[in-house]
Amino acid sequence: MPLRLARTAEQRIEPRPGFRAAAKIERPRGLRGELKALPLTDFPERFAPGARVWIAAQERIVAASSWQRDRLYLTVIGIEDREAAEALRGELVEIPDGDRPPAHEGLYYIDDIEGLAVSNTAGRPLGSVREVLSTGANDVWIVDRGGEPDLLIPALRDVVKQVDLAGGSIIVDLPDGLLNKSGGV
């Protein structure tokens, strides 16, 4: 079973310090200020009517939201017409860091995983997570091995045995041959 990684600040879109990117506005929709946005979060409840969001560094209240396929359609109080919506093209919809749901066993944020030291169950250091790739079936953690070829670790419960965010470490039990296929020992 895959580990669940919350998508809040991934895709290399940088929010302001102290905030997380929850969506990126693509364009206006219609004439009444509705915004079409690419969601960047696994928590759609962030866009429920009455939710507080920040757009272009200004606090806004969600009046309505809907989804079509993989896009979010958002109406916020104070954005009343197409021109006002057009002015927000390319802006992030941000959420304060303190408003994100806490990570827990089996749910980790990508930006918390990146940079953690990785070792195997025998305690042998393997490197550190440089990047998380979303492949569809499960995420893959790219481990930088300091001059050796990268190690690609599937983010599966059978492989990832422990994530210690406070300690800055991950323990993995790699399938037979994974190190050799990645150019390792």
C-alpha positions as a LaTeX table, in Angstrom:
\begin{tabular}{lrrr}
\hline
Residue & $x$ (\AA) & $y$ (\AA) & $z$ (\AA) \\
\hline
Met1 & 0.00 & 0.00 & 0.00 \\
Pro2 & 1.44 & 3.44 & $-0.91$ \\
Leu3 & 2.29 & 5.96 & 1.76 \\
Arg4 & 0.16 & 9.08 & 1.43 \\
Leu5 & 2.02 & 12.32 & 0.77 \\
Ala6 & 0.11 & 15.54 & 1.06 \\
Arg7 & 0.58 & 17.90 & $-1.85$ \\
Thr8 & 0.77 & 21.39 & $-0.47$ \\
Ala9 & 3.87 & 23.10 & $-1.68$ \\
Glu10 & 5.03 & 20.72 & $-4.30$ \\
Gln11 & 5.50 & 21.34 & $-8.00$ \\
Arg12 & 8.17 & 23.94 & $-7.19$ \\
Ile13 & 5.74 & 26.84 & $-6.87$ \\
Glu14 & 7.01 & 29.02 & $-4.05$ \\
Pro15 & 4.53 & 30.60 & $-1.65$ \\
Arg16 & 5.40 & 33.50 & 0.65 \\
Pro17 & 7.26 & 32.65 & 3.88 \\
Gly18 & 4.83 & 31.28 & 6.44 \\
Phe19 & 2.34 & 30.08 & 3.82 \\
Arg20 & 1.63 & 26.96 & 1.75 \\
Ala21 & 0.45 & 26.94 & $-1.85$ \\
Ala22 & $-2.98$ & 25.32 & $-2.08$ \\
Ala23 & $-3.76$ & 26.23 & $-5.70$ \\
Lys24 & $-2.50$ & 28.29 & $-8.62$ \\
Ile25 & $-4.95$ & 30.51 & $-10.47$ \\
Glu26 & $-4.92$ & 29.76 & $-14.19$ \\
Arg27 & $-7.50$ & 32.21 & $-15.55$ \\
Pro28 & $-10.90$ & 33.77 & $-15.01$ \\
Arg29 & $-14.04$ & 31.83 & $-15.83$ \\
Gly30 & $-17.12$ & 33.72 & $-16.93$ \\
Leu31 & $-17.95$ & 37.34 & $-16.24$ \\
Arg32 & $-18.64$ & 37.29 & $-12.49$ \\
Gly33 & $-15.15$ & 36.85 & $-11.09$ \\
Glu34 & $-14.96$ & 33.05 & $-10.86$ \\
Leu35 & $-11.39$ & 31.69 & $-10.89$ \\
Lys36 & $-10.18$ & 28.52 & $-12.59$ \\
Ala37 & $-7.29$ & 27.07 & $-10.57$ \\
Leu38 & $-4.91$ & 24.13 & $-10.52$ \\
Pro39 & $-5.18$ & 22.53 & $-7.06$ \\
Leu40 & $-1.87$ & 21.88 & $-5.28$ \\
Thr41 & $-3.26$ & 20.16 & $-2.22$ \\
Asp42 & $-4.75$ & 16.84 & $-1.23$ \\
Phe43 & $-7.20$ & 18.62 & 1.08 \\
Pro44 & $-10.15$ & 19.90 & $-1.00$ \\
Glu45 & $-11.91$ & 21.02 & 2.17 \\
Arg46 & $-9.55$ & 24.00 & 2.14 \\
Phe47 & $-11.84$ & 25.51 & $-0.49$ \\
Ala48 & $-15.17$ & 25.00 & 1.28 \\
Pro49 & $-17.47$ & 28.02 & 1.50 \\
Gly50 & $-16.36$ & 30.21 & 4.39 \\
Ala51 & $-12.72$ & 29.06 & 4.24 \\
Arg52 & $-10.01$ & 31.71 & 4.58 \\
Val53 & $-7.42$ & 31.84 & 1.80 \\
Trp54 & $-4.83$ & 34.40 & 0.74 \\
Ile55 & $-4.54$ & 35.54 & $-2.87$ \\
Ala56 & $-1.91$ & 38.10 & $-3.89$ \\
Ala57 & $-1.08$ & 38.52 & $-0.18$ \\
Gln58 & $-4.66$ & 39.54 & 0.65 \\
Glu59 & $-6.97$ & 37.53 & 2.89 \\
Arg60 & $-10.13$ & 36.36 & 1.11 \\
Ile61 & $-13.15$ & 34.28 & 2.06 \\
Val62 & $-14.34$ & 31.48 & $-0.23$ \\
Ala63 & $-17.94$ & 32.08 & $-1.29$ \\
Ala64 & $-18.29$ & 28.93 & $-3.43$ \\
Ser65 & $-16.19$ & 26.22 & $-5.01$ \\
Ser66 & $-16.71$ & 23.38 & $-7.45$ \\
Trp67 & $-14.60$ & 20.82 & $-9.25$ \\
Gln68 & $-14.52$ & 19.65 & $-12.86$ \\
Arg69 & $-12.09$ & 16.92 & $-13.72$ \\
Asp70 & $-8.85$ & 17.99 & $-12.05$ \\
Arg71 & $-9.58$ & 21.72 & $-11.83$ \\
Leu72 & $-10.99$ & 23.88 & $-9.09$ \\
Tyr73 & $-13.48$ & 26.68 & $-9.78$ \\
Leu74 & $-13.42$ & 29.21 & $-6.99$ \\
Thr75 & $-15.55$ & 32.22 & $-6.15$ \\
Val76 & $-14.14$ & 34.49 & $-3.46$ \\
Ile77 & $-15.71$ & 37.48 & $-1.77$ \\
Gly78 & $-14.43$ & 40.73 & $-3.27$ \\
Ile79 & $-13.65$ & 39.37 & $-6.74$ \\
Glu80 & $-16.81$ & 40.46 & $-8.54$ \\
Asp81 & $-15.99$ & 40.64 & $-12.25$ \\
Arg82 & $-13.80$ & 39.24 & $-15.00$ \\
Glu83 & $-11.29$ & 42.10 & $-14.82$ \\
Ala84 & $-10.67$ & 41.55 & $-11.11$ \\
Ala85 & $-10.27$ & 37.83 & $-11.76$ \\
Glu86 & $-7.94$ & 38.43 & $-14.71$ \\
Ala87 & $-5.66$ & 40.51 & $-12.47$ \\
Leu88 & $-5.10$ & 37.36 & $-10.37$ \\
Arg89 & $-3.93$ & 35.13 & $-13.24$ \\
Gly90 & $-0.85$ & 33.17 & $-12.15$ \\
Glu91 & $-1.26$ & 34.04 & $-8.45$ \\
Leu92 & $-1.13$ & 31.39 & $-5.74$ \\
Val93 & $-4.00$ & 30.61 & $-3.42$ \\
Glu94 & $-2.17$ & 30.35 & $-0.12$ \\
Ile95 & $-2.93$ & 28.91 & 3.31 \\
Pro96 & $-0.98$ & 29.83 & 6.47 \\
Asp97 & 1.47 & 27.15 & 7.62 \\
Gly98 & $-0.42$ & 26.83 & 10.89 \\
Asp99 & $-3.62$ & 25.87 & 9.06 \\
Arg100 & $-2.29$ & 22.71 & 7.47 \\
Pro101 & $-3.48$ & 19.43 & 8.99 \\
Pro102 & $-0.76$ & 17.85 & 11.12 \\
Ala103 & 1.33 & 15.06 & 9.61 \\
His104 & 0.86 & 11.68 & 11.24 \\
Glu105 & 1.90 & 8.07 & 10.78 \\
Gly106 & 1.36 & 7.29 & 7.09 \\
Leu107 & 0.71 & 10.93 & 6.06 \\
Tyr108 & 3.74 & 13.10 & 5.39 \\
Tyr109 & 4.28 & 16.36 & 3.59 \\
Ile110 & 6.66 & 16.31 & 0.65 \\
Asp111 & 8.64 & 19.27 & 1.95 \\
Asp112 & 9.09 & 17.42 & 5.26 \\
Ile113 & 10.41 & 14.29 & 3.49 \\
Glu114 & 12.86 & 16.10 & 1.22 \\
Gly115 & 16.24 & 16.41 & 2.91 \\
Leu116 & 15.78 & 13.52 & 5.36 \\
Ala117 & 18.67 & 11.07 & 5.77 \\
Val118 & 17.93 & 7.55 & 4.52 \\
Ser119 & 19.44 & 4.35 & 5.90 \\
Asn120 & 18.61 & 0.69 & 5.55 \\
Thr121 & 17.31 & $-1.54$ & 8.35 \\
Ala122 & 20.90 & $-2.54$ & 9.17 \\
Gly123 & 21.75 & 1.14 & 9.81 \\
Arg124 & 23.80 & 1.65 & 6.65 \\
Pro125 & 23.48 & 5.26 & 5.39 \\
Leu126 & 22.15 & 5.44 & 1.83 \\
Gly127 & 21.95 & 9.22 & 1.27 \\
Ser128 & 19.26 & 11.85 & 1.62 \\
Val129 & 15.95 & 12.46 & $-0.15$ \\
Arg130 & 16.53 & 15.11 & $-2.80$ \\
Glu131 & 13.13 & 15.01 & $-4.49$ \\
Val132 & 9.78 & 13.24 & $-4.51$ \\
Leu133 & 8.37 & 12.12 & $-7.88$ \\
Ser134 & 4.66 & 11.51 & $-8.28$ \\
Thr135 & 4.25 & 8.58 & $-10.65$ \\
Gly136 & 0.55 & 7.83 & $-10.29$ \\
Ala137 & 0.65 & 4.43 & $-8.61$ \\
Asn138 & 2.95 & 5.53 & $-5.80$ \\
Asp139 & 5.47 & 8.25 & $-5.19$ \\
Val140 & 9.18 & 7.60 & $-5.68$ \\
Trp141 & 11.78 & 9.19 & $-3.44$ \\
Ile142 & 15.00 & 10.16 & $-5.22$ \\
Val143 & 17.90 & 9.65 & $-2.83$ \\
Asp144 & 21.08 & 11.60 & $-3.49$ \\
Arg145 & 24.01 & 9.32 & $-2.75$ \\
Gly146 & 26.80 & 11.89 & $-2.88$ \\
Gly147 & 28.51 & 11.20 & $-6.19$ \\
Glu148 & 27.04 & 7.74 & $-6.78$ \\
Pro149 & 24.00 & 7.22 & $-9.00$ \\
Asp150 & 20.73 & 8.24 & $-7.37$ \\
Leu151 & 18.69 & 5.62 & $-5.57$ \\
Leu152 & 14.99 & 5.45 & $-6.45$ \\
Ile153 & 12.92 & 4.27 & $-3.50$ \\
Pro154 & 9.22 & 3.44 & $-3.97$ \\
Ala155 & 7.18 & 5.10 & $-1.20$ \\
Leu156 & 5.44 & 1.91 & $-0.13$ \\
Arg157 & 4.74 & 0.67 & 3.39 \\
Asp158 & 6.60 & $-2.57$ & 2.61 \\
Val159 & 9.73 & $-0.55$ & 1.76 \\
Val160 & 9.58 & 2.49 & 4.06 \\
Lys161 & 9.74 & 1.08 & 7.58 \\
Gln162 & 10.08 & 4.27 & 9.62 \\
Val163 & 9.89 & 8.02 & 9.06 \\
Asp164 & 11.23 & 10.09 & 11.95 \\
Leu165 & 10.54 & 13.73 & 11.09 \\
Ala166 & 11.87 & 15.01 & 14.42 \\
Gly167 & 15.05 & 12.94 & 14.06 \\
Gly168 & 15.46 & 13.76 & 10.38 \\
Ser169 & 15.68 & 10.15 & 9.23 \\
Ile170 & 14.02 & 7.42 & 7.22 \\
Ile171 & 14.64 & 3.69 & 7.52 \\
Val172 & 13.97 & 1.52 & 4.48 \\
Asp173 & 13.97 & $-2.19$ & 3.72 \\
Leu174 & 14.93 & $-2.29$ & 0.06 \\
Pro175 & 13.76 & $-5.07$ & $-2.24$ \\
Asp176 & 16.51 & $-7.48$ & $-3.32$ \\
Gly177 & 18.65 & $-6.01$ & $-6.08$ \\
Leu178 & 17.38 & $-2.44$ & $-5.82$ \\
Leu179 & 20.76 & $-1.05$ & $-4.80$ \\
Asn180 & 22.53 & $-2.99$ & $-7.53$ \\
Lys181 & 20.06 & $-1.79$ & $-10.20$ \\
Ser182 & 20.62 & 1.78 & $-9.05$ \\
Gly183 & 24.36 & 1.49 & $-9.44$ \\
Gly184 & 25.15 & 0.69 & $-5.83$ \\
Val185 & 26.81 & $-2.11$ & $-3.95$ \\
\hline
\end{tabular}
